[in-house]
Amino acid sequence: MSGALMALAGAAGAGGGTGVVITPTPSWVAIYDTDTGSTNTPAILGITTAISISLAKSGGGTLFYNLNGGFNLYTGAFTVHAGDTLGFIIDNSMSGTKTGTITVTNLSNGSAAVASVAYTVFSSGHV
């Protein structure tokens, strides 16, 4: 599936999974910032049991996630409960410009793609 089609599938809540579906699908804004950029933090609704979320990024920068206001370095899948808020952060304190896509996957729904979030983060010290 191409990146554009995967983004559309994620935005529609599709992905072919067979498990705990997040409904409605959260909508994260693209990241465009200097040094550290972040998305909004929508609530995860429409689930009745905890789910496991995995992230992947296609570009540079350091990936963090914001779960209920707590910032965490992404090192692997994590658990999300109904009503939790979730957002994403890319840190680029090194150099140049980091661009890419964060792919959000619901491991509790057959590894279905939930969303793709584009990012561009500049470095103020090394543009």
Secondary structure, DSSP 8 states (H G I E B T S, - for coil): --HHHHHHHHHTT-S---S---SS------EEEESEEE----B--S-SS-EEEEEEESSSSEEEEEETTEEEE--S-EEE-TT-BEEEEEE--SSSEEEEEEEEEEGGGTTEEEEEEEEEEE-SS--
